[in-house]
């Protein structure tokens, strides 16, 4: 069966998630509905952290809030000991709200506002500086607050990755980071090391997302440690935190192979160790920023079939109550998400169909040319691996309210994000006087 082993099928042929019947949850909470399994999140975090912690003396895993910043999700990971990787003022506020201390928060991004920098400096957050102009802004902010800002630099190592171009972030032409090859990054460290308002702590790189090949991560580590050695030799700057970013992918398709975090750690840690020994460096702490790996396969989107439409000689269309408004990845990236009929799991897949959303765009689909059991109005469709970049990237396109989210935990189920209503969509609108 092509569903992953942390899901189940009960005696009624219904999909189960965290010990709960998906059909019963859809009836209780309505659709469209995101369902996230708490225990799977904990398992994924522990596996990732353990893979590196057993090979290196000091490891910090900072969950990437951009993947899914729901308060309950972030609290689960805080309770596991995870730090937070944030890229906005709101994500920083969420991290603080769920109890992540500033020393375990890393702030990334290429256009941090003055208000965001002020909050980061005030809370002793590590700021990975993305440009020389930002460096000067951090210095001014620290001076005004009478604080010493903790900084690293995001370095662009020009590493090519086998992923979608939109989420390949380590190429030299990318908008992110300071160029390593030209000496731009080295010069930025030189400037920062002379600024008494700053404490130069780290170096950071993130080469992209949904990567299932260890080779690009190895190249990243090699290039990053070469620069760490150069900083020590030329500037006498000791880097105490090497932040290798995130990017570890998951197998979305049934025939895809995972890149186990244990294998990734076994390939990366020796590179760090060798560089430390060869160049007589201090042994830095290692930081990682996984998001997708931690939460993606813990989440399912449940949608209800409204109408079915045959197309002679080609796949039919199955219309459901959410599409690219709830899950944009198939439309935006051409991403694949596995799909099952949640109330007919195990039945013979005899029909070739497209799963379409209700929006007024031909690009509004959740899956194309999927082999499923005969689908009828009222059936429940489950879209897998949506815990990351599902609800986080959702919209109100065609004034569709965003879905609710339910957290399940060993048979328990509770709403962790309310379903939007029609009034929520216009709540922030205001009518000018001349139209009243």
VEXVEXMI-942618 format. One line per field, with one value per residue (C-alpha): y, z, x; residue in three letters; residue number from 1. Coordinates in pm, 1 decimal, always signed. Last residue first. Example, Ala and Ser with C-alpha at 12.3 -4.5 7.8 and 13.67 -1.06 7.14 Angstrom:
2
v = -106.0/-450.0
w = +714.0/+780.0
u = +1367.0/+1230.0
rest = SER/ALA
nr = 2/1
//
This chain:
436
v = +5523.8/+5530.2/+5879.0/+5792.0/+5509.9/+5155.8/+4953.0/+4593.8/+4418.5/+4181.3/+4111.0/+3754.2/+3689.9/+3763.2/+3475.1/+3230.4/+3101.3/+2756.9/+2766.5/+2659.4/+2408.1/+2206.6/+1895.7/+1524.1/+1248.8/+893.1/+891.5/+1260.9/+1439.8/+1812.2/+1962.7/+2251.6/+2455.8/+2555.1/+2905.6/+3081.2/+3103.9/+3462.8/+3372.0/+3329.2/+3347.4/+3212.3/+2920.2/+2923.4/+2829.2/+2603.9/+2378.0/+2473.7/+2186.7/+1952.6/+1867.9/+1524.0/+1351.3/+1458.2/+1261.2/+1260.5/+1196.0/+1067.1/+1268.9/+1264.7/+944.8/+818.2/+472.6/+360.9/+585.2/+611.9/+972.4/+1163.7/+1510.8/+1612.3/+1900.0/+2125.8/+2493.3/+2570.5/+2588.5/+2882.1/+2981.7/+2807.6/+2499.6/+2255.7/+1978.8/+1621.0/+1466.3/+1111.2/+768.2/+504.0/+146.2/+181.3/-142.3/-73.2/-60.0/+277.0/+353.5/+613.8/+812.6/+809.9/+841.3/+1111.0/+1141.4/+1495.8/+1589.1/+1941.8/+2126.7/+2410.8/+2672.8/+2470.4/+2154.0/+2360.2/+2585.5/+2386.1/+2557.6/+2822.3/+2590.2/+2354.1/+2306.4/+2171.0/+1889.4/+1846.0/+1512.2/+1542.5/+1253.1/+1138.9/+1115.0/+924.8/+1053.4/+1316.2/+1219.9/+1476.7/+1406.8/+1652.1/+1755.7/+1542.0/+1643.1/+1742.6/+1612.9/+1758.7/+1541.2/+1639.4/+1451.4/+1394.1/+1760.7/+1841.2/+1769.7/+1711.8/+2023.4/+2251.6/+2172.3/+2454.6/+2307.0/+2441.9/+2302.0/+2416.2/+2502.3/+2308.5/+2579.5/+2569.8/+2413.2/+2426.8/+2055.1/+1943.3/+2169.6/+2105.8/+1727.6/+1738.4/+1953.5/+1722.2/+1418.5/+1567.0/+1602.3/+1249.4/+1055.9/+1328.1/+1291.1/+913.8/+942.8/+1204.7/+940.7/+1061.9/+914.0/+713.8/+805.7/+533.0/+637.4/+1003.0/+1271.1/+1128.9/+1389.3/+1665.1/+1789.3/+2161.0/+2321.3/+2565.5/+2464.6/+2697.0/+2682.6/+2839.6/+2939.3/+3104.3/+3232.6/+3548.5/+3590.2/+3796.8/+3621.8/+3272.6/+3244.0/+3387.7/+3169.4/+2856.8/+2948.1/+3013.2/+2665.4/+2533.6/+2683.0/+2552.5/+2195.8/+2198.4/+2322.0/+2064.3/+1790.9/+1924.1/+1920.8/+1555.1/+1420.7/+1387.6/+1410.6/+1790.3/+1937.0/+2287.8/+2506.8/+2590.3/+2746.7/+2893.0/+3049.7/+3159.9/+3240.7/+3443.1/+3788.6/+3998.7/+4344.1/+4694.4/+4697.1/+4699.0/+4600.8/+4232.7/+4339.1/+4510.8/+4215.4/+3977.1/+4178.8/+4171.3/+3791.6/+3764.8/+3983.2/+3787.9/+3713.9/+3341.4/+3380.2/+3603.4/+3743.3/+3592.3/+3543.9/+3692.7/+3392.8/+3444.4/+3261.5/+2961.8/+2864.7/+2931.2/+2661.9/+2684.0/+2855.5/+2657.7/+2328.9/+2083.2/+1901.9/+2151.4/+2373.5/+2522.0/+2878.9/+2934.4/+3230.6/+3316.4/+3430.2/+3617.4/+3573.4/+3820.3/+3864.7/+4229.4/+4408.8/+4625.4/+4997.4/+5007.9/+5284.9/+5126.5/+4786.0/+4937.1/+5133.3/+4822.2/+4613.5/+4875.4/+4879.7/+4502.4/+4530.9/+4755.2/+4504.0/+4230.8/+3914.7/+3929.2/+3614.5/+3767.5/+3559.1/+3666.2/+3849.1/+3961.5/+4334.6/+4269.7/+4065.2/+4307.4/+4601.5/+4412.2/+4338.6/+4702.4/+4823.7/+4575.5/+4257.5/+4236.2/+3930.5/+3687.0/+3489.9/+3527.6/+3242.5/+3174.8/+2959.4/+3248.2/+3434.9/+3173.0/+2960.5/+2978.8/+2943.2/+3321.1/+3393.5/+3172.1/+3323.6/+3676.3/+3585.5/+3435.0/+3762.9/+3968.8/+3766.7/+3506.3/+3271.5/+2966.3/+2841.7/+2622.3/+2270.3/+2126.8/+1876.8/+2110.9/+2384.5/+2143.0/+2078.0/+2450.0/+2535.3/+2292.8/+2429.2/+2789.4/+2723.4/+2841.7/+2569.5/+2552.9/+2916.7/+2831.2/+2652.2/+2436.3/+2523.7/+2210.1/+2292.2/+2051.5/+2043.9/+1748.7/+1594.7/+1240.7/+1128.7/+1475.7/+1466.1/+1168.3/+1228.8/+1570.1/+1438.5/+1129.0/+1321.8/+1583.7/+1325.9/+1125.4/+1437.9/+1547.7/+1196.0/+1200.3/+1523.4/+1400.8/+1690.0/+1707.2/+1989.4/+2011.4/+2114.3/+2000.6/+1968.8/+1913.9/+1620.5/+1465.1/+1514.7/+1365.4/+1062.5/+1003.9/+1037.7/+773.8/+860.9/+664.0/+928.7/+935.7/+657.0/+601.3/+419.1/+64.6/-10.1/-244.1/+40.8/+162.3/+315.8/+601.5/+597.9/+338.8/+571.6/+526.7/+337.0/+0.0
w = +188.7/-112.6/-46.3/+316.3/+225.4/+316.7/+522.6/+477.2/+764.3/+851.3/+487.5/+473.4/+841.2/+789.7/+543.9/+802.4/+867.5/+1020.4/+1361.9/+1407.9/+1674.2/+1677.6/+1893.1/+1836.9/+2079.6/+1958.8/+2013.0/+1938.3/+1668.1/+1590.8/+1382.7/+1138.9/+992.6/+627.9/+477.8/+370.2/-8.5/-128.4/-486.6/-358.6/+22.5/+46.8/+171.8/+192.6/+562.3/+536.0/+308.6/+317.9/+552.4/+699.9/+349.4/+304.3/+192.8/+18.3/+146.3/-56.8/+113.2/-97.4/-103.3/-480.3/-617.5/-699.3/-847.2/-692.0/-781.1/-1048.4/-1053.5/-1378.0/-1227.0/-861.2/-638.6/-912.0/-970.4/-1269.7/-1491.8/-1282.9/-1141.4/-807.1/-688.4/-675.0/-920.6/-872.6/-1211.1/-1279.5/-1401.7/-1269.8/-1157.8/-824.6/-650.6/-300.4/-28.1/+110.7/+19.3/+278.3/+251.3/-128.0/-168.0/-300.8/-298.2/-337.9/-644.0/-692.9/-1021.6/-835.4/-809.6/-902.9/-710.7/-417.7/-372.7/-106.3/+50.3/-216.5/-477.9/-433.3/-180.8/-188.9/-437.7/-809.0/-966.8/-1335.5/-1577.8/-1745.3/-2124.9/-2396.6/-2305.9/-2027.1/-1728.5/-1462.4/-1091.3/-847.9/-483.5/-341.1/+11.5/+106.9/+380.7/+384.3/+561.7/+781.9/+963.6/+635.5/+610.1/+973.8/+1059.4/+715.3/+578.0/+844.1/+911.0/+1026.8/+1141.1/+1381.2/+1462.8/+1762.8/+1673.1/+1766.7/+1771.5/+1462.5/+1420.2/+1038.5/+968.2/+1283.4/+1251.0/+875.8/+928.0/+1193.4/+981.6/+683.0/+907.1/+1027.4/+679.2/+533.7/+846.9/+930.8/+594.2/+631.9/+976.5/+840.7/+598.3/+237.4/+138.3/-177.9/-415.2/-548.1/-349.1/-446.7/-178.2/-48.6/+203.1/+167.7/+373.9/+298.1/+623.9/+720.0/+770.0/+1066.8/+1194.3/+1540.6/+1730.1/+1439.4/+1558.1/+1381.3/+1354.6/+1041.4/+781.1/+925.9/+1131.5/+863.9/+603.1/+809.7/+841.9/+465.7/+393.2/+644.6/+444.3/+114.6/+240.3/+424.2/+116.9/-104.8/+137.6/+143.0/-237.3/-237.5/+11.2/-242.7/-140.5/-144.1/-87.7/-13.8/-101.8/-33.1/+311.9/+455.7/+784.2/+967.7/+1333.2/+1640.0/+1553.6/+1855.1/+1739.8/+1894.5/+1904.8/+1524.4/+1391.4/+1350.2/+1151.7/+879.9/+833.9/+835.3/+552.8/+362.9/+384.4/+252.7/-49.3/-128.8/-484.9/-427.6/-102.9/-223.6/+60.1/+110.8/-70.1/-394.8/-591.0/-881.6/-693.4/-639.7/-279.5/-274.9/-494.8/-392.8/-703.0/-928.3/-825.3/-679.7/-772.6/-602.5/-733.7/-474.3/-528.4/-170.1/-77.7/+282.5/+538.9/+796.1/+1172.2/+1436.7/+1809.9/+1880.9/+2173.2/+2341.7/+2418.2/+2233.1/+1996.2/+1941.4/+1870.1/+1616.3/+1443.9/+1418.2/+1287.3/+1021.4/+918.6/+876.8/+677.8/+428.1/+407.4/+315.1/+449.1/+821.6/+1014.4/+1333.1/+1650.1/+1889.0/+2208.5/+2264.7/+2222.5/+1915.8/+1746.4/+1834.8/+1702.1/+1385.2/+1322.9/+1376.8/+1136.7/+876.0/+773.0/+397.1/+300.8/+562.2/+861.1/+1237.5/+1453.0/+1787.9/+2058.3/+2246.2/+2231.5/+2447.4/+2287.8/+2515.8/+2292.1/+2285.4/+2209.2/+1901.3/+1794.3/+1828.1/+1612.9/+1354.8/+1359.2/+1310.5/+1006.6/+895.0/+1191.3/+1270.1/+1612.1/+1869.9/+1940.6/+2292.2/+2243.5/+2425.3/+2177.8/+1898.0/+2035.2/+2104.7/+1741.8/+1618.3/+1868.9/+1769.3/+1396.3/+1218.7/+954.4/+707.1/+762.8/+1126.9/+1037.9/+1344.3/+1495.7/+1566.7/+1786.6/+1803.1/+2036.7/+2073.9/+1730.0/+1606.9/+1842.0/+1826.1/+1444.8/+1391.0/+1724.6/+1621.9/+1297.9/+1458.3/+1754.8/+1531.6/+1304.6/+1597.7/+1766.9/+1447.6/+1399.9/+1754.4/+1693.9/+1385.3/+1179.7/+1017.5/+777.0/+696.3/+392.6/+526.9/+842.3/+1205.1/+1308.6/+969.1/+852.3/+1178.3/+1137.8/+784.6/+894.2/+1166.9/+1457.3/+1585.5/+1487.9/+1138.2/+1017.8/+658.5/+629.9/+497.3/+758.1/+949.1/+996.2/+770.7/+916.1/+888.0/+1036.6/+774.1/+474.9/+214.8/-102.8/+0.0
u = -2122.7/-1891.8/-1750.1/-1672.2/-1433.3/-1547.2/-1298.7/-1186.6/-1007.8/-1291.7/-1383.0/-1249.8/-1317.2/-1687.3/-1713.4/-1582.3/-1230.6/-1191.0/-1029.3/-669.6/-562.0/-886.2/-855.0/-820.1/-718.0/-650.2/-275.3/-232.7/-428.5/-405.4/-684.5/-647.1/-931.8/-936.8/-901.6/-1220.6/-1263.1/-1302.0/-1208.3/-849.7/-840.4/-486.1/-280.2/+99.1/+133.7/-173.4/+26.6/+393.4/+477.8/+216.7/+93.9/+248.8/-72.5/-392.4/-692.5/-1014.4/-1348.1/-1635.4/-1958.1/-1998.4/-1849.7/-1502.0/-1436.2/-1104.9/-810.1/-536.9/-422.3/-386.1/-338.3/-334.5/-441.0/-577.1/-648.7/-428.6/-735.2/-849.3/-1189.5/-1147.5/-1338.6/-1044.2/-971.0/-854.1/-775.8/-887.4/-778.3/-1017.6/-951.5/-771.9/-883.8/-1012.6/-748.3/-852.3/-1213.3/-1321.7/-998.1/-988.3/-612.1/-378.0/+3.1/+125.1/+331.6/+460.1/+411.3/+578.4/+302.6/-6.4/+87.9/+228.3/-74.6/-258.7/-562.2/-631.0/-480.1/-771.8/-1047.6/-1405.8/-1347.1/-1421.5/-1325.4/-1247.3/-1223.2/-904.3/-919.4/-1100.4/-1445.1/-1422.7/-1637.3/-1730.2/-1753.9/-1911.6/-1873.3/-1596.0/-1492.1/-1138.6/-906.4/-554.3/-299.4/-4.3/+272.9/+458.9/+551.8/+632.1/+996.4/+1147.9/+977.0/+1119.3/+1482.8/+1711.6/+2043.0/+2301.1/+2645.0/+2848.9/+3203.5/+3517.6/+3782.6/+3997.7/+4342.1/+4320.1/+4355.4/+4172.4/+3870.4/+3848.0/+3852.6/+3581.9/+3350.5/+3391.5/+3344.9/+3012.4/+2863.0/+2853.9/+2756.2/+2504.6/+2333.0/+2320.7/+2162.9/+1921.9/+1794.1/+1775.2/+1441.2/+1379.3/+1098.0/+865.4/+557.5/+605.9/+650.4/+978.3/+1097.8/+1353.5/+1646.2/+1676.7/+1782.4/+2055.2/+2418.6/+2472.1/+2831.3/+2842.4/+3160.0/+3340.1/+3677.5/+3795.6/+4174.0/+4113.4/+4328.4/+4381.1/+4062.5/+3837.3/+4007.8/+3939.0/+3571.3/+3568.0/+3698.7/+3444.6/+3158.5/+3289.7/+3330.9/+2997.2/+2809.7/+2979.9/+2874.2/+2517.4/+2513.0/+2631.0/+2374.8/+2093.4/+1726.5/+1692.1/+1345.2/+1475.9/+1768.4/+2131.9/+2104.5/+2423.5/+2521.9/+2833.5/+2838.9/+2918.5/+3048.6/+2956.4/+2855.0/+2849.3/+3230.4/+3245.6/+3589.9/+3498.4/+3191.9/+3394.8/+3630.3/+3333.9/+3177.4/+3506.5/+3519.0/+3162.8/+3238.6/+3556.5/+3447.6/+3386.0/+3190.1/+2908.8/+2699.6/+2356.1/+2030.8/+1900.3/+2027.4/+2270.1/+2546.7/+2322.3/+2247.0/+1872.5/+1719.2/+1352.4/+1214.1/+1449.2/+1288.4/+1540.4/+1860.4/+2095.6/+2372.5/+2606.7/+2725.3/+2850.2/+2625.8/+2706.4/+2453.0/+2650.3/+2647.9/+2547.6/+2487.7/+2407.8/+2570.4/+2309.9/+2283.6/+1953.6/+2061.3/+2402.9/+2248.8/+2009.9/+2285.7/+2504.4/+2216.0/+2146.7/+2514.6/+2509.8/+2187.4/+2364.1/+2648.9/+2402.8/+2232.3/+2309.0/+2222.3/+2086.4/+2121.4/+1845.6/+1942.2/+1581.5/+1645.8/+1861.6/+1588.2/+1308.8/+1510.6/+1598.7/+1230.9/+1131.9/+1403.1/+1280.7/+1461.4/+1508.0/+1716.7/+1593.4/+1717.8/+1665.9/+1800.9/+1633.5/+1794.0/+1960.0/+1629.8/+1459.9/+1183.7/+879.3/+575.1/+524.0/+889.2/+878.7/+546.5/+687.8/+986.9/+751.2/+556.6/+870.5/+965.6/+1219.8/+1241.1/+1451.8/+1346.6/+1517.2/+1404.5/+1402.6/+1120.7/+880.4/+973.8/+881.5/+534.1/+490.7/+569.1/+304.3/+50.9/+120.0/+83.8/+399.3/+415.0/+703.9/+804.5/+876.1/+1198.6/+1271.9/+1609.1/+1811.0/+2110.1/+2403.5/+2704.2/+2944.7/+2900.0/+2821.6/+2543.5/+2390.0/+2373.7/+2143.7/+1973.3/+1844.4/+1694.6/+1539.0/+1405.9/+1246.7/+1082.8/+944.9/+804.4/+633.0/+493.6/+356.4/+169.5/-18.3/-158.3/-503.2/-587.2/-955.2/-1158.3/-1394.0/-1599.8/-1491.0/-1706.4/-1781.2/-1422.5/-1297.3/-1523.1/-1394.7/-1031.5/-1074.4/-842.6/-541.1/-289.6/-436.3/-665.6/-778.2/-1107.4/-1150.2/-1415.4/-1179.6/-932.3/-653.2/-339.1/-95.0/+257.3/+352.9/+331.8/+59.7/+153.5/+0.0
rest = UNK/UNK/UNK/UNK/UNK/UNK/UNK/UNK/UNK/UNK/UNK/UNK/UNK/UNK/UNK/UNK/UNK/UNK/UNK/UNK/UNK/UNK/UNK/UNK/UNK/UNK/UNK/UNK/UNK/UNK/UNK/UNK/UNK/UNK/UNK/UNK/UNK/UNK/UNK/UNK/UNK/UNK/UNK/UNK/UNK/UNK/UNK/UNK/UNK/UNK/UNK/UNK/UNK/UNK/UNK/UNK/UNK/UNK/UNK/UNK/UNK/UNK/UNK/UNK/UNK/UNK/UNK/UNK/UNK/UNK/UNK/UNK/UNK/UNK/UNK/UNK/UNK/UNK/UNK/UNK/UNK/UNK/UNK/UNK/UNK/UNK/UNK/UNK/UNK/UNK/UNK/UNK/UNK/UNK/UNK/UNK/UNK/UNK/UNK/UNK/UNK/UNK/UNK/UNK/UNK/UNK/UNK/UNK/UNK/UNK/UNK/UNK/UNK/UNK/UNK/UNK/UNK/UNK/UNK/UNK/UNK/UNK/UNK/UNK/UNK/UNK/UNK/UNK/UNK/UNK/UNK/UNK/UNK/UNK/UNK/UNK/UNK/UNK/UNK/UNK/UNK/UNK/UNK/UNK/UNK/UNK/UNK/UNK/UNK/UNK/UNK/UNK/UNK/UNK/UNK/UNK/UNK/UNK/UNK/UNK/UNK/UNK/UNK/UNK/UNK/UNK/UNK/UNK/UNK/UNK/UNK/UNK/UNK/UNK/UNK/UNK/UNK/UNK/UNK/UNK/UNK/UNK/UNK/UNK/UNK/UNK/UNK/UNK/UNK/UNK/UNK/UNK/UNK/UNK/UNK/UNK/UNK/UNK/UNK/UNK/UNK/UNK/UNK/UNK/UNK/UNK/UNK/UNK/UNK/UNK/UNK/UNK/UNK/UNK/UNK/UNK/UNK/UNK/UNK/UNK/UNK/UNK/UNK/UNK/UNK/UNK/UNK/UNK/UNK/UNK/UNK/UNK/UNK/UNK/UNK/UNK/UNK/UNK/UNK/UNK/UNK/UNK/UNK/UNK/UNK/UNK/UNK/UNK/UNK/UNK/UNK/UNK/UNK/UNK/UNK/UNK/UNK/UNK/UNK/UNK/UNK/UNK/UNK/UNK/UNK/UNK/UNK/UNK/UNK/UNK/UNK/UNK/UNK/UNK/UNK/UNK/UNK/UNK/UNK/UNK/UNK/UNK/UNK/UNK/UNK/UNK/UNK/UNK/UNK/UNK/UNK/UNK/UNK/UNK/UNK/UNK/UNK/UNK/UNK/UNK/UNK/UNK/UNK/UNK/UNK/UNK/UNK/UNK/UNK/UNK/UNK/UNK/UNK/UNK/UNK/UNK/UNK/UNK/UNK/UNK/UNK/UNK/UNK/UNK/UNK/UNK/UNK/UNK/UNK/UNK/UNK/UNK/UNK/UNK/UNK/UNK/UNK/UNK/UNK/UNK/UNK/UNK/UNK/UNK/UNK/UNK/UNK/UNK/UNK/UNK/UNK/UNK/UNK/UNK/UNK/UNK/UNK/UNK/UNK/UNK/UNK/UNK/UNK/UNK/UNK/UNK/UNK/UNK/UNK/UNK/UNK/UNK/UNK/UNK/UNK/UNK/UNK/UNK/UNK/UNK/UNK/UNK/UNK/UNK/UNK/UNK/UNK/UNK/UNK/UNK/UNK/UNK/UNK/UNK/UNK/UNK/UNK/UNK/UNK/UNK/UNK/UNK/UNK/UNK/UNK/UNK/UNK/UNK/UNK/UNK/UNK/UNK/UNK/UNK/UNK/UNK/UNK/UNK/UNK/UNK/UNK/UNK/UNK/UNK/UNK/UNK/UNK/UNK/UNK/UNK/UNK/UNK/UNK/UNK/UNK/UNK
nr = 436/435/434/433/432/431/430/429/428/427/426/425/424/423/422/421/420/419/418/417/416/415/414/413/412/411/410/409/408/407/406/405/404/403/402/401/400/399/398/397/396/395/394/393/392/391/390/389/388/387/386/385/384/383/382/381/380/379/378/377/376/375/374/373/372/371/370/369/368/367/366/365/364/363/362/361/360/359/358/357/356/355/354/353/352/351/350/349/348/347/346/345/344/343/342/341/340/339/338/337/336/335/334/333/332/331/330/329/328/327/326/325/324/323/322/321/320/319/318/317/316/315/314/313/312/311/310/309/308/307/306/305/304/303/302/301/300/299/298/297/296/295/294/293/292/291/290/289/288/287/286/285/284/283/282/281/280/279/278/277/276/275/274/273/272/271/270/269/268/267/266/265/264/263/262/261/260/259/258/257/256/255/254/253/252/251/250/249/248/247/246/245/244/243/242/241/240/239/238/237/236/235/234/233/232/231/230/229/228/227/226/225/224/223/222/221/220/219/218/217/216/215/214/213/212/211/210/209/208/207/206/205/204/203/202/201/200/199/198/197/196/195/194/193/192/191/190/189/188/187/186/185/184/183/182/181/180/179/178/177/176/175/174/173/172/171/170/169/168/167/166/165/164/163/162/161/160/159/158/157/156/155/154/153/152/151/150/149/148/147/146/145/144/143/142/141/140/139/138/137/136/135/134/133/132/131/130/129/128/127/126/125/124/123/122/121/120/119/118/117/116/115/114/113/112/111/110/109/108/107/106/105/104/103/102/101/100/99/98/97/96/95/94/93/92/91/90/89/88/87/86/85/84/83/82/81/80/79/78/77/76/75/74/73/72/71/70/69/68/67/66/65/64/63/62/61/60/59/58/57/56/55/54/53/52/51/50/49/48/47/46/45/44/43/42/41/40/39/38/37/36/35/34/33/32/31/30/29/28/27/26/25/24/23/22/21/20/19/18/17/16/15/14/13/12/11/10/9/8/7/6/5/4/3/2/1
//
